[in-house]
Amino acid sequence: MFHILLETRLKAAVHLVMPDADPASVQVRPSSDSKLGDYQSNAVMGLAKAAGKNPRQLAGEILGRLEVADLCSAVEVAGPGFLNFRLAEAAMAAVLEEANRGQHLFFEPVTDPKTVVIDFSSPNVAKPMHVGHIRSTVLGDALARTLRLLGHRVITDNHIGDWGTQFGMLLLGWKTRLDRAALERDSIGELERIYKEINRACELEAGVRDQAKAELVLLQGGDERNLGIWKEMIRLSQIQFDAVYGRLGVRFDHTLGESFYNPWLGGLVKDLVLEGVARESDGAIAVFSDGSVPAKEDPLKIQRDGEWQDQPLLIQKSDGGFNYATTDLATLEHRIRTWSPSDILYVTDGRQQSHFRQVFTVFKRWRPEAAAGVRLVHVWFGSILGEDGRPFKTRSGDTIKLGELLDEAEERALGVVREKRPDLMEVEQREIARVVGVGAIKYQDLLPNRQSDYTFSWDKMLALNGNTAPYLQYQYTRAAKLVRDGGDGGSKEAGIRLETGEERALARHLLNFGWALTAMGEEQRPNYLCNYLYELAGLSSRFYEACPVLKSEEPLRSSRLALCQLTARVLKTGLDCLGIEVSDRM
């Protein structure tokens, strides 16, 4: 919160000295080194360069017009023109006391809420959810939770794969090779089996591929029997999806799959051709570069053998069929028309970067007015690797099913709980193991820079020390227990006293919770929040070691209990933004 107050005051001072300066260039950030101060701004250097002035001299002029005596004990000009702000302890205590009374938790809801559509997870019908779905699901959910907390209107849409050529094979397999008993026992496993069998048969047996195509044509033509089977496949798949999402604590506002947009695809292609955006090419319909941007910035161009060549976006195949690009264009049009969003976020892996660059470019050419007010963002991420540096799979080389991954996480966590807390009843041990195991999976995924690959490690993710979910969950439990044990000493009217370096460091970090939430939401990077919470956990641990809480005399006891209460609330709220639960017992 302080960075907003300081930024507002600094903008006012800059305006008095340089009335024509762009206020957006004036920003205040938490200092990376507390020895230099609590907050810092490098805005003066950019302003000085643009105006041809000496930055230190300009900083001095701005400092002379800056009114922050009620907030800061000192403001200094450092280096080539940095402004370093050190907060006054009375101002810090006042904000901490407001938070302790429940007036805020170091952030205020945004004054200009956006409508944000988030497209994430997107599993395929008739296939088991696997480890490859974890990053999109967990990242998309964390973004939705955080943006909602900040006051934005968030609409989540699970764009499932429920249409396409694979259903010809599935329908043929259902009619000729289905094991009803197996379908009752494990519906998705049986659907996966018949798909694999028909897919193999297409390669080995003459005529099978034509049979599958015929089943697909019947489905696309509205054949009642095939539509009925297709709907049953979707129903069975949704049961599996709901079970996994339930374990992950993930929900969606909408599940509009590919089939939802199918009725509009033909008209969409015709419109693109009529508008002159798309044209025929070798019997297909595609969108080519219009030459409006340099080739190296054009997603519809690609460099081969030292020359820039066309890389068109195909929207209708030569056999008349449509593809992902056609559906994605229809999806964009529907979302903008229906929800009027300011932002649409697509949370998928990095291999789809080229695809979304092309789709966004083509949509803006096709619907320039609709696209003008919408920010289209591909929130892409790297891969999960095994400890051998290769894509994370089972020992036999199969893709790991997501449900089985969660099972193993809970079982491994249960082993740790049984070792550490043999005094608890079995039902309590299992509940703690569920919270810890699922939380560990999520946190290990959210902690790295999302654009990096990361190595999956059971030992690291379940460790009770280091930057892990179990460590953060433990620090929450510890703080919450101190508050409970403190009883009435944790009064919401307690005054905050910052008498030691550990108290001040903890307080200073609590004040930056809103900054961490905003940075995560604006840049779609949960690692910012993960690292903030880890640092908070470390500072709280050092605070407990250096500052007796329950044994302190009043009013210090109530002050320290209030800091424990605020730490617990921030840890719980921050972990909830990441989709991670906490437990009062560990």
Summary of the structure (lengths in Angstrom):
residues: 586
radius of gyration: 28.2
end to end distance: 32.3
largest distance: 86.9
contacts: 1901
relative contact order: 0.10
helix: 57%
strand: 12%
